Amino acid sequence: MMYNQAFAKKDDFLNYLNIERNVALNTYKSYQYDLNQFFNFWIKQEKSDKNKFDIHHVLEKFFLHLYHHKVQKSSIARKVACFQSFAKYLHSCNISIQFRLTAPRIDKKLPVYLSIEEVSYILDQMPDEAFISKRPIRDRAIIELFYASGIRCSELTAINLIDINFDQKTILIKGKGDKERLVLFGEKAKNAVLKYIQTERTQDLGKRAQVSLFLTQIGSQLSSRMVQQILQKISKNLPFKKQLTPHKLRHSFATHLLNAGMNLRALQELLGHASLGTTERYTHIAPKDLHDLYKNINPMEVLK
């Protein structure tokens, strides 16, 4: 299969991923990047060698190039998955390409998480001025909701007011691949979110119509990048040397609940993991005695 034929199928494959497979946005963008990188590499090879190569030859050179430049194993593994999926799509179009790509073995890293005491400090002891923000009530509500529900950053920014049931303390979350699930939160997070809605959100909203829960100062929907920047600023005033991130709060939520004895499959449902194996990585973390502090700062007491 030569360059022009393969390149002509690239956009069709991406449309297939987006429309028919309905893959997560991050997956789509990653595969789009990987394919563009490969085809740019292919065209450069043909220009420098002044020869025409088939896809098998270029793929071999491409992955040798990646290994030579010490690209992270996780990135190489993702590219392997991308081209395996691309090959299956081509096969469905009656275009058969044969190549063997083996993903590198990736060392599993234990999730990094905050201790109960560290979460307690952020939520209960940090003064508003330490948030380095003009919207400290909003920012505290964001952290409360992350830790109360274990949701992803993209899921948090996508929450609309209509998705929240304050009486039942549930949120309808649209996760990866547009899969919907209900997550729970407790009284503490409820109060933090309501306080934000009644104060800063009302101030920023003005007379505009906006369905999103978390807003910027001009009343627009808060983006994932903005949330990450908010947490980065807060990290500067933490007495402990840990970077605050959405994923770290998600890991903290999962770890603390497992340590408190939550069923692994129940946790899988709350986290929105497609595979139980993804959730099982939290079982490698040693249990801790949480005592009354856990009940006071983690709103998942509704599960009892």
N, C-alpha and C positions, 0 to 999 in steps of 0.2 A: 504494500500500500504506500503510495507516494504522497508527498507533502500536500499538493493541491486537493487530492481526494480526502485526505484526513482532515485538513483544515476546514474544508467545506462542511464537514459533519460536526465540527466543534460547537457551533452555536445551536445546532439542532439538539445536540446532547445536553447542553446547558438548559435549553427550553424544556426538554424532557424532565430534567431533574427538578426544575422549578414548578412546572405545571402538573405533570403526571405523578412524579414521585413526591412532590411537595416537601422536599428536604428542608431542613433548618437553614435559615439565612446564612449562618456562619459556614455551614457545610457548602452551600452554593458558592459563596464568595471564595472559599478556600480552593474548591475545585476549579473555579474560573481562573484564579491566580496560577494554580499548578499547570493548567493547560496552556495559558498564555506564556508562562515561563518555558514550557517545553517547546512550543512552536517557535518562539523567538530563538531558542537554542538551535533548533533544527535549521532555520533559515540562515543563521550565522555559520553553521557547519557547511552548508552547501555553498555559501559565498566564499568562505575561506579555502575550501578544498576544490571548488569549481566542479563538483560532482553531484549527482542526484542520488539520494539515499532513500531506502525504504524505512518504514516506521520501526521495524525490529532493530535495524542497525543503529538508528538514532537513539532509541530508548536505551540500548546498552551503553552508548557513549554518554547519554544524559545522566544516568545513574552513577556511572563511574566518575563523572564530573562532580556530582553531589557528594559522593564519598571522599573524593580528593580534596574538596573544599570544606570538609568536616561539617556538613550540614547536620543539624540535630536529627537523631534517630526518629523522633516523633514526627518531624516534618517529612522525612523520607517514607515512613510508614503511611502517612496520609497520602502522599503522591502515589505510592503503590496501589492503595485503595482506589484512588481516582482513576488510574489507568486500567485497573481491573474492571471497574464499573463502565468505563468508556469502551473497553473491548466487548463487554456483554451487550452494550447498546448497539455497537457496530454489527455484532452477530445477529441482533434482531432485525437489522436492516439488510441482512444477507451479505454482509461483508465480514469475512472471517480473517482474523489476524491471530497468529499463534505466538505467544511469548510467555515466558515464565518469570514472574517477578515475585521475589520473596521479601516480605517485610522484615526489617531488622528487629531483633528481640529488644523490647524496651523494658528497662528496669522500672518496676513499679515504685512510685514514691508514696510514702504515707502522707495523708492530707495534713496540711499545717492548719492549726486551729488555735483559737484563743481559750484561755482558761476561764472558768466561771468567774474568778475574781477580776480578771481583765475586762470581761464583758460587763460585769457589775459596775466597775469603775466608769466605763464609757457611758452607760445608760443612767446611772444613779448618782454619780459624783462629779462628773465633768461639768463645770459651769458653762453657760451659754457662750460667754466670750471666748472660751477655749476652742470653740468650733470654727473660729476664723471665718465667719459667714454672716451675711445679712439676713439669712433665713435659718436660724438655729433650731426653731421649732420643727420646721420641715425636715432638716437634716437629722434631728434626733428621732423623728417619726420614721424616717427611712431605715435607720439602724435598728430601731425596735421591730419593724416589720420584717427586715431581713432575718433577724435572730428568732423572731416568733414563728416564722413560717418556713424558713429554709429555701425560699424561692431564689431563682437566678436573677441577675441584674436585668436582663432583657425582659423577664417576666414582670419584675417590679415596675419598670417604666411603662409597660403596656397596660397596667391596671387602670380601668375606668371606674368611676364612682358606682355605676350600675352593677359592677362585678362584686361589690362588697355587700355582705349581709351582716350588719352590725349586731343584730339580735342573736343570730346563730354563730357569730364570729367565724365566718367562712369567707373565702375569696375564690371566685372562679378564675382559674389561671389557664391561659392558653400557652402551652409549652412547646417543646421541639416538635416539628412536624404538625403543628396546629392541634396537637392532642390536648384535650381539656381535662382538668382535674380540679378537685376542691382541696384547698389547703386551709388549715385552721390557725387561728391566732387567739390570744387571750385578752384578759381585761386590761392589762398594762399597755399592750400595743394598741388596743381599741381606743383607750384614752389619749394616747399620743397622737394617733391619726385624727381623731375628732378634734383635738385641740388645734392641730395644724389646719384642718378644714375650716374651722370657725375663726381663725385668726389670719395667718399669713396667706393662705390660699385665697380667702375672700378678698384680701387686700390686693393680691396680684391679679386676680381674675377681673376685677372691676365689673364692667357691663358686658364683657365678652362671654360667649358661650364656649365652654371647654369641658369635655367629658373626662379627660385624663385626671388621675388623682394628683400626681406630683407635677408641679408647674415651676417654670422659671419666673424671674421677677417681672417679665413682660407678659406672663400668662400663657406661654407656649408649653408644650409637653416637654418634660425633662428627658434628656437622652441618656443612654447607658454611659457614654463618655463623660457626661457631666456628673453623673453619680460617682464614677470612679475618681474624678477630680475632687469632688467633695470629700470623699474618704481619704484621699491623699493629703489634703489640707489638715484634716482632723488628726491624722497620724503624726504630724509634726509636733503636736502638743501632748502626745501620750507619754507617760512616765516610763513605759516599757518599750523596748526596741522591737516593735513589730509593726509591719505595714498593714494598715487596715484596708481590706478589699472585700468586694461582694462575695467572692468565692470563699474567703477565709471565714466570713460570717456564716455562710452556708455550711461549711465544714464544721464550724463550732456547734451549730444547731444539731447537725446529725450526730456528732460525737457525743454531745451531752445527753441527747435522748437515748442513745444506745447504752451509754454508761448508766443511765437511770433504769435500764431494763426494757426498753421498747423492743417490740417484735421487729425483726429485720424486714419482713415483708410489708409491715405497716409503714416503716420508714421509707421503703422503696416507693410506695404509693405517694407519700407526702413529697418526696424529692422529685418524683416524676422520672425515675430511672427506667429505661426500657428493659434493662437486664439486672437481675438480682446480683450478678457478679460485680457490677459497678458499685452497688451499695455495700457489698461484703468487705470492701477495702477498709471500711471503718472499724471492722471487728479486730483489726490488727493493733488497735490502740487500747492500751491497758485501761480497765474500768477505774473510776474514781468514786469516792464517797461524796455525794453532792449535798446531803442533808437539807436543811430548810432553805439554804441560799438558792438552791435550784428552783424550789417552788415559788420563791419570791420574784425571781428575775426571768424565769422561762414560762411563757403563757400557755404552755401545752398541758396545763393541769386539766384541761377539758377532756383529755383522753382517759382520765381515771374513772 
